[in-house]
Amino acid sequence: MSRFLTWGTLGLCLLSAGLAVAVLLATPAPVAAQATISTGSIQGTILDQQGAVVSSAKVTITNKAIGQKIRPVVTSTGTYNSGALLPGDYVVRVEATGFRTLELPVTVLVGVISSGNVTLQVGSEATVVTVESSAVQVNTEQAAVQGVMDLAQLEPGVQIQDGGNFDPTKNGFSSISFAGRFGRTARIEVDGIDISDETVGTTTQNIPQVAIKEFQISQSTLDLSTELTSSGAVNVVTHSGTNSFHGEGFFYGRSDQISARFAPKQLDFGRKQYGVRFGGPFIKEKLFFLGAWERTQQDLAAPVTLSKPFDVLTGNFNSPFRDNQFLGRLDYQIKPGWTVFYRFSYEQNRNVS
């Protein structure tokens, strides 16, 4: 839920509460390739050294961070599909009578179907062989032109657009232009929840950057994981707690005091941005928590330039910007294959312009 209020020169954006609840069933129909807005998946074929399928194999997929175990069905054609998985590092363990046990590390990315193809070697099941995963150069399972990364502008044809250029209520918000298209039409989701502003573009809320685990940029509308859009989509996944305690903090500072000197003197400007994240287990392999906070504090003298005959009134005014963002998340593993999470988001954004 979001509310926007404008009082004269004061724009106030108050996100009173944002919450998301999701349940993931990780044991779907065995032949369907699945990658949803906020999840990925593993799909593969099990072969022997002669290239014949091994339909009698048993597969166990383990999430290394929280210990969750998925046991997908292996079909008569030797294929298996994990179904929806939270992004992270996994180990695929394949066991079959008369073959050595094989363990394959796989990284699951948001919106991506990862390859879990394996070739078993004849030998004792008590012998465990660990193989190295290889990067897939061409994804033959999905039609979308997409990339999973940390910086959106690294993707070809992607540019960040300032929301303040769309509407005065969008100062401090951003959107994304795909291949020269206007950023108003970009579709943006967080943990599977659409937060796009359907009226003026950008989003209806910001979330702390330390809370973002990864995101996917999709420039094609040919895949279901890209949602409905005429230009492209951004799928954001937030961090969750794990079996160990982890934290992170950052600080960015910028000031006119350390900028190059020009004549005439530059207007006053200063920006501080900082935040923290901390998460861990309440109950190992069962219940996890994560909290994140970020604040932006900016002060500047905004110029007002007027043409004749009003040029004598040209000057500047103090234009502070303040933004506070909070995010809390709980993840609970109901049973193997079932995970539920609850996320609470809050943002208060104030700007004088």
Buried (B, 14 or more C-beta within 10 A) or exposed (E): EBEBEEEEEEBBBBBEEBEBEBEBEBBBEBEEEBBBBBBBBBBBBBBBEEEEBBEBBBBBBBBEBBBBBBBBBBBEEBBBBBBBBBBBEBBBBBBBEEBBBBBBEBBBBBBBBBBBBBBBEEEEEEEEBEEEBEEEEEBEBBEBBBBBBEEBEEBEBBBEBBBBEBBBBBBBBBBBBBEEBBBBBBBBBBBBBBBBBEEBBBBBBBBBEBBBBBBBBBBBBEBBBBBEBEBBBBBBBBBBBBBEEEEEEEEEEEEBEEEEEEEEEEEEBBBBBBBBBBBBBEEEBBBBBBBBBBBBBBBBBBEEEEEEEEEEEEEEEEBBBBBBBBBBBBBBBEEBBBBEBEBBBBBBBBBBE
